[in-house]
Amino acid sequence: MSGTTVGTVIRPLTGADRTRVEAMTRATPLFRPEEIPVALDVFNAATGVGRPADPDYETAGALVDGVLTGWICWGPTPCTQGTFDLYWIVVDPASQGQGIGGTLVEEMERRVAGRARLIVVETAGRPDYEPTREFYARRGYQVASRIADYYGPEDDLVVFVKRV
């Protein structure tokens, strides 16, 4: 599904969103426990929680009927010209399948238009990540590489790219 879910508002995230962002991220069964602090560290850097905000991180949150139901963080890839990384995208498991993730990706792509020539997404190769990989493929992202056993045994790194 693509497009905006009825009642969805997109806005930048702030430090005040941290509790909800953490709850959604922890509730997502695909993420391993050791990944949660990494996601929260990126969120903290992007929004200035506990330190000055890092301008190389950009965020957006999706609110449905006033409730934060998804978040995304991206930024320019250091030492590149016009390449951006999508660092994190999370949709509350109770709200998945409603187009919120697609809306967040579209918003990121809109915001990097004119600055980006390439968007890079790294994701897992485990079988339970198949819907995630299909999500990116449906949005025009193509597999650029795969590194076997990168995250762990039988858990490849799959790198998607999209030229914009």
MDTraj code that builds the backbone (N, CA, C; nanometers):
import mdtraj as md
import numpy as np

residues = "MET SER GLY THR THR VAL GLY THR VAL ILE ARG PRO LEU THR GLY ALA ASP ARG THR ARG VAL GLU ALA MET THR ARG ALA THR PRO LEU PHE ARG PRO GLU GLU ILE PRO VAL ALA LEU ASP VAL PHE ASN ALA ALA THR GLY VAL GLY ARG PRO ALA ASP PRO ASP TYR GLU THR ALA GLY ALA LEU VAL ASP GLY VAL LEU THR GLY TRP ILE CYS TRP GLY PRO THR PRO CYS THR GLN GLY THR PHE ASP LEU TYR TRP ILE VAL VAL ASP PRO ALA SER GLN GLY GLN GLY ILE GLY GLY THR LEU VAL GLU GLU MET GLU ARG ARG VAL ALA GLY ARG ALA ARG LEU ILE VAL VAL GLU THR ALA GLY ARG PRO ASP TYR GLU PRO THR ARG GLU PHE TYR ALA ARG ARG GLY TYR GLN VAL ALA SER ARG ILE ALA ASP TYR TYR GLY PRO GLU ASP ASP LEU VAL VAL PHE VAL LYS ARG VAL".split()
xyz = np.array([
    [0.0858, -0.1174, 0.0000],
    [0.0000, 0.0000, 0.0000],
    [0.0896, 0.1225, 0.0000],
    [0.0585, 0.2222, -0.0771],
    [0.1354, 0.3461, -0.0753],
    [0.0389, 0.4613, -0.0569],
    [0.0969, 0.5768, -0.0320],
    [0.0136, 0.6934, -0.0092],
    [-0.0059, 0.7161, 0.1389],
    [-0.0724, 0.8231, 0.1699],
    [-0.0909, 0.8619, 0.3078],
    [-0.2152, 0.7960, 0.3650],
    [-0.1990, 0.7394, 0.4834],
    [-0.3128, 0.6839, 0.5550],
    [-0.4015, 0.7992, 0.5976],
    [-0.5321, 0.7817, 0.5891],
    [-0.6263, 0.8860, 0.6293],
    [-0.5978, 0.9247, 0.7737],
    [-0.5898, 1.0542, 0.7994],
    [-0.5631, 1.1026, 0.9339],
    [-0.4167, 1.1073, 0.9705],
    [-0.3258, 1.0779, 0.8759],
    [-0.1825, 1.0780, 0.9042],
    [-0.1251, 1.2174, 0.8889],
    [-0.0472, 1.2570, 0.9885],
    [0.0267, 1.3835, 0.9856],
    [0.1735, 1.3484, 0.9995],
    [0.2570, 1.4089, 0.9176],
    [0.4015, 1.3885, 0.9241],
    [0.4635, 1.5133, 0.9857],
    [0.5532, 1.4917, 1.0823],
    [0.6223, 1.6032, 1.1447],
    [0.7613, 1.5596, 1.1890],
    [0.8519, 1.6577, 1.2092],
    [0.9837, 1.6221, 1.2641],
    [0.9678, 1.5666, 1.4051],
    [1.0601, 1.4832, 1.4444],
    [1.0593, 1.4297, 1.5803],
    [1.1332, 1.5238, 1.6743],
    [1.1001, 1.5167, 1.8008],
    [1.1683, 1.5945, 1.9045],
    [1.2047, 1.5000, 2.0189],
    [1.2856, 1.5494, 2.1097],
    [1.3223, 1.4701, 2.2259],
    [1.2020, 1.4224, 2.3047],
    [1.0938, 1.4975, 2.3007],
    [0.9717, 1.4590, 2.3728],
    [0.9106, 1.3300, 2.3180],
    [0.9503, 1.2891, 2.1977],
    [0.8974, 1.1673, 2.1362],
    [0.9739, 1.0421, 2.1775],
    [1.0796, 1.0568, 2.2545],
    [1.1694, 0.9441, 2.2815],
    [1.0978, 0.8245, 2.3440],
    [1.0137, 0.8471, 2.4438],
    [0.9468, 0.7360, 2.5108],
    [0.8631, 0.6551, 2.4126],
    [0.7879, 0.7235, 2.3265],
    [0.7036, 0.6541, 2.2289],
    [0.7890, 0.5832, 2.1237],
    [0.8965, 0.6501, 2.0783],
    [0.9869, 0.5891, 1.9806],
    [1.0480, 0.4620, 2.0387],
    [1.0916, 0.4693, 2.1632],
    [1.1497, 0.3506, 2.2264],
    [1.0470, 0.2384, 2.2371],
    [0.9248, 0.2703, 2.2769],
    [0.8203, 0.1682, 2.2910],
    [0.7916, 0.0998, 2.1571],
    [0.7801, 0.1787, 2.0496],
    [0.7528, 0.1198, 1.9176],
    [0.8685, 0.0321, 1.8723],
    [0.9894, 0.0804, 1.8945],
    [1.1082, 0.0080, 1.8491],
    [1.1225, -0.1229, 1.9263],
    [1.1023, -0.1180, 2.0568],
    [1.1092, -0.2407, 2.1382],
    [0.9977, -0.3393, 2.1019],
    [0.8827, -0.2889, 2.0608],
    [0.7687, -0.3751, 2.0276],
    [0.7849, -0.4441, 1.8928],
    [0.8781, -0.3985, 1.8110],
    [0.8983, -0.4552, 1.6780],
    [0.9768, -0.5854, 1.6906],
    [0.9152, -0.6994, 1.6625],
    [0.9809, -0.8277, 1.6893],
    [1.1024, -0.8569, 1.6010],
    [1.1178, -0.7880, 1.4897],
    [1.2333, -0.8138, 1.4037],
    [1.3644, -0.7667, 1.4653],
    [1.3593, -0.6654, 1.5504],
    [1.4831, -0.6098, 1.6047],
    [1.5337, -0.6944, 1.7208],
    [1.6627, -0.7259, 1.7157],
    [1.7268, -0.7966, 1.8257],
    [1.7492, -0.6988, 1.9412],
    [1.7544, -0.7478, 2.0644],
    [1.7696, -0.6581, 2.1799],
    [1.8894, -0.5640, 2.1691],
    [1.9991, -0.6104, 2.1122],
    [2.1183, -0.5252, 2.1023],
    [2.1032, -0.4138, 1.9981],
    [2.0020, -0.4233, 1.9130],
    [1.9786, -0.3184, 1.8136],
    [1.9043, -0.1984, 1.8714],
    [1.8271, -0.2187, 1.9765],
    [1.7441, -0.1120, 2.0330],
    [1.8288, 0.0066, 2.0800],
    [1.9357, -0.0150, 2.1581],
    [2.0169, 0.0998, 2.1995],
    [2.0792, 0.1756, 2.0818],
    [2.1099, 0.1056, 1.9739],
    [2.1659, 0.1715, 1.8552],
    [2.0610, 0.2634, 1.7935],
    [1.9392, 0.2133, 1.7790],
    [1.8309, 0.2956, 1.7240],
    [1.8073, 0.4179, 1.8118],
    [1.8063, 0.3978, 1.9427],
    [1.7817, 0.5095, 2.0340],
    [1.8966, 0.6086, 2.0343],
    [2.0189, 0.5605, 2.0169],
    [2.1332, 0.6516, 2.0080],
    [2.1225, 0.7399, 1.8842],
    [2.0810, 0.6816, 1.7723],
    [2.0605, 0.7601, 1.6500],
    [1.9478, 0.8612, 1.6721],
    [1.8384, 0.8175, 1.7337],
    [1.7285, 0.9093, 1.7649],
    [1.7782, 1.0231, 1.8534],
    [1.8525, 0.9902, 1.9591],
    [1.9047, 1.0933, 2.0491],
    [1.9932, 1.1934, 1.9753],
    [2.0794, 1.1438, 1.8882],
    [2.1672, 1.2320, 1.8109],
    [2.0859, 1.3222, 1.7184],
    [1.9834, 1.2651, 1.6575],
    [1.9025, 1.3418, 1.5625],
    [1.8208, 1.4503, 1.6301],
    [1.7740, 1.4228, 1.7509],
    [1.6820, 1.5158, 1.8175],
    [1.7468, 1.5966, 1.9289],
    [1.8730, 1.5684, 1.9598],
    [1.9418, 1.6455, 2.0618],
    [1.9127, 1.6019, 2.2038],
    [1.8777, 1.4756, 2.2231],
    [1.8554, 1.4255, 2.3590],
    [1.9918, 1.4016, 2.4230],
    [2.0219, 1.4766, 2.5288],
    [2.1464, 1.4592, 2.6016],
    [2.2691, 1.5171, 2.5360],
    [2.2535, 1.5853, 2.4255],
    [2.3657, 1.6436, 2.3513],
    [2.3084, 1.7350, 2.2441],
    [2.3903, 1.8182, 2.1833],
    [2.3383, 1.8992, 2.0723],
    [2.2940, 1.8088, 1.9568],
    [2.1870, 1.8466, 1.8910],
    [2.1380, 1.7685, 1.7765],
    [2.2430, 1.7668, 1.6663],
    [2.2601, 1.6519, 1.6043],
    [2.3531, 1.6347, 1.4937],
    [2.2802, 1.6706, 1.3644],
    [2.3245, 1.7747, 1.2951],
    [2.2526, 1.8175, 1.1736],
    [2.2596, 1.7179, 1.0581],
    [2.3435, 1.6154, 1.0706],
    [2.3514, 1.5149, 0.9648],
    [2.2456, 1.4060, 0.9778],
    [2.1635, 1.4148, 1.0816],
    [2.0512, 1.3236, 1.0958],
    [1.9230, 1.4029, 1.0768],
    [1.8314, 1.3469, 0.9985],
    [1.7014, 1.4087, 0.9783],
    [1.5953, 1.3062, 1.0186],
    [1.4826, 1.3543, 1.0686],
    [1.3792, 1.2639, 1.1166],
    [1.2422, 1.3071, 1.0696],
    [1.1518, 1.2131, 1.0763],
    [1.0100, 1.2414, 1.0577],
    [0.9327, 1.1376, 1.1372],
    [0.8201, 1.1793, 1.1878],
    [0.7309, 1.0887, 1.2584],
    [0.5947, 1.0925, 1.1928],
    [0.5270, 0.9790, 1.1946],
    [0.3908, 0.9700, 1.1411],
    [0.2949, 0.9608, 1.2587],
    [0.2022, 1.0540, 1.2628],
    [0.0980, 1.0528, 1.3642],
    [-0.0332, 1.0167, 1.2972],
    [-0.1013, 0.9202, 1.3527],
    [-0.2339, 0.8817, 1.3051],
    [-0.3307, 0.9146, 1.4176],
    [-0.4241, 1.0019, 1.3854],
    [-0.5208, 1.0478, 1.4856],
    [-0.4497, 1.0984, 1.6109],
    [-0.3380, 1.1685, 1.5893],
    [-0.2641, 1.2318, 1.6982],
    [-0.1677, 1.1418, 1.7729],
    [-0.1579, 1.0142, 1.7355],
    [-0.0693, 0.9208, 1.8047],
    [0.0496, 0.8886, 1.7140],
    [0.1713, 0.9020, 1.7671],
    [0.2919, 0.8682, 1.6914],
    [0.2916, 0.7180, 1.6659],
    [0.2862, 0.6808, 1.5375],
    [0.2769, 0.5391, 1.5011],
    [0.3958, 0.4913, 1.4191],
    [0.4850, 0.5826, 1.3789],
    [0.6022, 0.5427, 1.3029],
    [0.7063, 0.6517, 1.3046],
    [0.8312, 0.6118, 1.2847],
    [0.9393, 0.7096, 1.2765],
    [1.0442, 0.6626, 1.1773],
    [1.1162, 0.7608, 1.1242],
    [1.2199, 0.7347, 1.0249],
    [1.3347, 0.8323, 1.0493],
    [1.4563, 0.7846, 1.0258],
    [1.5744, 0.8697, 1.0403],
    [1.6675, 0.8417, 0.9232],
    [1.7211, 0.9463, 0.8638],
    [1.8097, 0.9347, 0.7490],
    [1.9110, 1.0484, 0.7540],
    [2.0100, 1.0409, 0.6661],
    [2.1068, 1.1489, 0.6580],
    [2.2075, 1.1253, 0.5482],
    [2.2848, 1.2304, 0.5181],
    [2.3871, 1.2164, 0.4151],
    [2.4961, 1.1197, 0.4618],
    [2.5427, 1.0377, 0.3700],
    [2.6481, 0.9426, 0.4003],
    [2.7817, 1.0169, 0.4008],
    [2.8568, 1.0093, 0.5104],
    [2.9848, 1.0799, 0.5156],
    [3.0759, 1.0400, 0.4000],
    [3.1517, 1.1366, 0.3521],
    [3.2535, 1.1184, 0.2476],
    [3.1949, 1.0784, 0.1125],
    [3.0677, 1.1123, 0.0881],
    [3.0069, 1.0864, -0.0421],
    [2.9482, 1.2165, -0.0963],
    [2.9156, 1.2142, -0.2226],
    [2.8513, 1.3282, -0.2867],
    [2.7096, 1.2877, -0.3269],
    [2.6122, 1.3323, -0.2474],
    [2.4729, 1.3077, -0.2814],
    [2.4198, 1.1708, -0.2463],
    [2.4911, 1.0959, -0.1622],
    [2.4409, 0.9674, -0.1166],
    [2.3843, 0.9855, 0.0238],
    [2.2667, 0.9285, 0.0459],
    [2.2001, 0.9347, 0.1759],
    [2.1745, 0.7936, 0.2253],
    [2.1826, 0.7750, 0.3561],
    [2.1481, 0.6489, 0.4203],
    [2.0134, 0.6618, 0.4885],
    [1.9295, 0.5613, 0.4721],
    [1.8099, 0.5488, 0.5550],
    [1.8560, 0.4648, 0.6739],
    [1.8655, 0.5280, 0.7911],
    [1.9221, 0.4603, 0.9078],
    [1.8204, 0.3727, 0.9797],
    [1.7016, 0.4261, 1.0061],
    [1.6001, 0.3518, 1.0805],
    [1.4621, 0.3884, 1.0295],
    [1.3772, 0.2898, 1.0213],
    [1.2348, 0.3121, 0.9992],
    [1.1619, 0.2091, 1.0846],
    [1.0677, 0.2574, 1.1625],
    [0.9927, 0.1719, 1.2543],
    [0.8464, 0.2138, 1.2477],
    [0.7588, 0.1155, 1.2344],
    [0.6151, 0.1383, 1.2446],
    [0.5652, 0.0491, 1.3573],
    [0.4857, 0.1066, 1.4450],
    [0.4272, 0.0301, 1.5547],
    [0.3650, -0.0968, 1.4967],
    [0.3997, -0.2139, 1.5524],
    [0.3444, -0.3381, 1.4970],
    [0.1916, -0.3381, 1.4853],
    [0.1229, -0.2699, 1.5745],
    [-0.0237, -0.2654, 1.5684],
    [-0.0741, -0.1840, 1.4502],
    [0.0145, -0.1045, 1.3883],
    [-0.0257, -0.0178, 1.2774],
    [0.0383, -0.0570, 1.1444],
    [0.1121, -0.1675, 1.1428],
    [0.1772, -0.2079, 1.0182],
    [0.0738, -0.2532, 0.9160],
    [0.1091, -0.2368, 0.7884],
    [0.0201, -0.2771, 0.6801],
    [-0.0839, -0.1725, 0.6434],
    [-0.0708, -0.0529, 0.7000],
    [-0.1676, 0.0538, 0.6737],
    [-0.1101, 0.1660, 0.5863],
    [0.0117, 0.1467, 0.5343],
    [0.0716, 0.2475, 0.4473],
    [0.1583, 0.3491, 0.5190],
    [0.1761, 0.3358, 0.6487],
    [0.2530, 0.4343, 0.7254],
    [0.4006, 0.4304, 0.6870],
    [0.4570, 0.3105, 0.6749],
    [0.5974, 0.2987, 0.6345],
    [0.6215, 0.3595, 0.4975],
    [0.5324, 0.3302, 0.4035],
    [0.5453, 0.3882, 0.2693],
    [0.5353, 0.5395, 0.2724],
    [0.4468, 0.5917, 0.3550],
    [0.4325, 0.7368, 0.3688],
    [0.5599, 0.7975, 0.4237],
    [0.6226, 0.7304, 0.5212],
    [0.7478, 0.7818, 0.5777],
    [0.8610, 0.7802, 0.4750],
    [0.8710, 0.6733, 0.3971],
    [0.9747, 0.6669, 0.2935],
    [0.9509, 0.7750, 0.1881],
    [0.8265, 0.7927, 0.1471],
    [0.7947, 0.8987, 0.0498],
    [0.8321, 1.0354, 0.1050],
    [0.8079, 1.0589, 0.2328],
    [0.8429, 1.1867, 0.2946],
    [0.9944, 1.2063, 0.2947],
    [1.0693, 1.1024, 0.3302],
    [1.2149, 1.1115, 0.3259],
    [1.2612, 1.1440, 0.1844],
    [1.2081, 1.0737, 0.0859],
    [1.2487, 1.0970, -0.0528],
    [1.2141, 1.2389, -0.0958],
    [1.0998, 1.2897, -0.0528],
    [1.0613, 1.4277, -0.0857],
    [1.1605, 1.5264, -0.0234],
    [1.1987, 1.5011, 0.1007],
    [1.2880, 1.5940, 0.1713],
    [1.4314, 1.5920, 0.1191],
    [1.4743, 1.4808, 0.0604],
    [1.6112, 1.4767, 0.0077],
    [1.6168, 1.5135, -0.1407],
    [1.5011, 1.5325, -0.2020],
    [1.4974, 1.5687, -0.3445],
    [1.5831, 1.6923, -0.3691],
    [1.6647, 1.6859, -0.4723],
    [1.7532, 1.7966, -0.5061],
    [1.8861, 1.7916, -0.4325],
    [1.8961, 1.7101, -0.3294],
    [2.0228, 1.6944, -0.2559],
    [2.0809, 1.5555, -0.2757],
    [1.9937, 1.4569, -0.2926],
    [2.0383, 1.3178, -0.3021],
    [2.0375, 1.2714, -0.4470],
    [2.1303, 1.1850, -0.4786],
    [2.1292, 1.1152, -0.6066],
    [2.1125, 0.9663, -0.5844],
    [2.1397, 0.9234, -0.4591],
    [2.1332, 0.7823, -0.4265],
    [2.0920, 0.7667, -0.2794],
    [1.9970, 0.6764, -0.2543],
    [1.9573, 0.6430, -0.1177],
    [1.9957, 0.4973, -0.0947],
    [2.0604, 0.4719, 0.0188],
    [2.1090, 0.3388, 0.0536],
    [2.0351, 0.2900, 0.1780],
    [1.9906, 0.1653, 0.1729],
    [1.9227, 0.1014, 0.2857],
    [1.9920, -0.0311, 0.3118],
    [2.0331, -0.0526, 0.4359],
    [2.0888, -0.1812, 0.4764],
    [1.9839, -0.2544, 0.5586],
    [1.9620, -0.3809, 0.5251],
    [1.8654, -0.4604, 0.6006],
    [1.9141, -0.6040, 0.6095],
    [1.8422, -0.6817, 0.6852],
    [1.8829, -0.8196, 0.7116],
    [1.8340, -0.9151, 0.6039],
    [1.9033, -1.0271, 0.5932],
    [1.8689, -1.1296, 0.4960],
    [1.7952, -1.2484, 0.5557],
    [1.7617, -1.2421, 0.6845],
    [1.6894, -1.3518, 0.7483],
    [1.5531, -1.3716, 0.6819],
    [1.4993, -1.4924, 0.6896],
    [1.3670, -1.5171, 0.6307],
    [1.2575, -1.4264, 0.6868],
    [1.2634, -1.3934, 0.8158],
    [1.1584, -1.3081, 0.8729],
    [1.1651, -1.1643, 0.8230],
    [1.2735, -1.1280, 0.7550],
    [1.2866, -0.9951, 0.6957],
    [1.2373, -0.9903, 0.5510],
    [1.1859, -1.1006, 0.4984],
    [1.1377, -1.1019, 0.3595],
    [1.0334, -0.9928, 0.3342],
    [0.9340, -0.9720, 0.4218],
    [0.8397, -0.8627, 0.3972],
    [0.9072, -0.7252, 0.3932],
    [1.0113, -0.7070, 0.4714],
    [1.0854, -0.5802, 0.4710],
    [1.1548, -0.5616, 0.3366],
    [1.2198, -0.6657, 0.2882],
    [1.2878, -0.6557, 0.1587],
    [1.1873, -0.6317, 0.0467],
    [1.0705, -0.6957, 0.0546],
    [0.9654, -0.6722, -0.0455],
    [0.9146, -0.5279, -0.0381],
    [0.9062, -0.4735, 0.0820],
    [0.8648, -0.3341, 0.1027],
    [0.9551, -0.2398, 0.0231],
    [1.0861, -0.2583, 0.0355],
    [1.1786, -0.1711, -0.0381],
    [1.1709, -0.1947, -0.1883],
    [1.1621, -0.3183, -0.2302],
    [1.1539, -0.3491, -0.3735],
    [1.0304, -0.2845, -0.4367],
    [0.9174, -0.2866, -0.3653],
    [0.7948, -0.2247, -0.4185],
    [0.8112, -0.0736, -0.4369],
    [0.9029, -0.0136, -0.3674],
    [0.9249, 0.1309, -0.3756],
    [1.0401, 0.1669, -0.4690],
    [1.0850, 0.0721, -0.5491],
    [1.1867, 0.0996, -0.6492],
    [1.3294, 0.0843, -0.6021],
    [1.3492, 0.0320, -0.4825],
    [1.4853, 0.0054, -0.4338],
    [1.5298, -0.1285, -0.4896],
    [1.6565, -0.1356, -0.5294],
    [1.7099, -0.2573, -0.5892],
    [1.8247, -0.3105, -0.5051],
    [1.8359, -0.4423, -0.4990],
    [1.9463, -0.5027, -0.4251],
    [2.0760, -0.4725, -0.4987],
    [2.1696, -0.4098, -0.4278],
    [2.2993, -0.3764, -0.4854],
    [2.4070, -0.4744, -0.4411],
    [2.3885, -0.5307, -0.3213],
    [2.4859, -0.6283, -0.2732],
    [2.4262, -0.7099, -0.1601],
    [2.4937, -0.8201, -0.1354],
    [2.4544, -0.9090, -0.0260],
    [2.5832, -0.9668, 0.0300],
    [2.6006, -0.9551, 0.1615],
    [2.7176, -1.0128, 0.2271],
    [2.6682, -1.1251, 0.3174],
    [2.7064, -1.2455, 0.2843],
    [2.6604, -1.3632, 0.3576],
    [2.7092, -1.3604, 0.5023],
    [2.6213, -1.3989, 0.5932],
    [2.6533, -1.4167, 0.7351],
    [2.7051, -1.2894, 0.8026],
    [2.6709, -1.1742, 0.7499],
    [2.7214, -1.0464, 0.8009],
    [2.6769, -1.0198, 0.9451],
    [2.5480, -1.0284, 0.9700],
    [2.4951, -1.0004, 1.1041],
    [2.5127, -1.1188, 1.1981],
    [2.5222, -1.2372, 1.1424],
    [2.5376, -1.3604, 1.2188],
    [2.5218, -1.4763, 1.1230],
    [2.5371, -1.5971, 1.1740],
    [2.5193, -1.7129, 1.0860],
    [2.3813, -1.7111, 1.0203],
    [2.3821, -1.7243, 0.8888],
    [2.2598, -1.7270, 0.8082],
    [2.1785, -1.5983, 0.8179],
    [2.2458, -1.4887, 0.8473],
    [2.1809, -1.3565, 0.8518],
    [2.2653, -1.2590, 0.7717],
    [2.2345, -1.2533, 0.6425],
    [2.3095, -1.1700, 0.5492],
    [2.2776, -1.0220, 0.5665],
    [2.3697, -0.9397, 0.5225],
    [2.3437, -0.7966, 0.5024],
    [2.2966, -0.7823, 0.3584],
    [2.1808, -0.7203, 0.3397],
    [2.1279, -0.6947, 0.2067],
    [2.1225, -0.5428, 0.1906],
    [2.1927, -0.4920, 0.0902],
    [2.1986, -0.3482, 0.0661],
    [2.1115, -0.3154, -0.0539],
    [2.0143, -0.2286, -0.0306],
    [1.9272, -0.1768, -0.1353],
    [1.9700, -0.0354, -0.1702],
    [1.9529, 0.0016, -0.2973],
    [1.9787, 0.1387, -0.3402],
    [1.8660, 0.1861, -0.4312],
    [1.8494, 0.3159, -0.4300],
    [1.7545, 0.3777, -0.5217],
    [1.8169, 0.5071, -0.5720],
    [1.8196, 0.5211, -0.7022],
    [1.8668, 0.6465, -0.7627],
    [1.7507, 0.7436, -0.7647],
    [1.7758, 0.8644, -0.7198],
    [1.6698, 0.9669, -0.7149],
    [1.7134, 1.0912, -0.7885],
])
top = md.Topology()
chain = top.add_chain()
for i, resn in enumerate(residues, 1):
    res = top.add_residue(resn, chain, resSeq=i)
    for name in ("N", "CA", "C"):
        top.add_atom(name, md.element.get_by_symbol(name[0]), res)
traj = md.Trajectory(xyz[None], top)
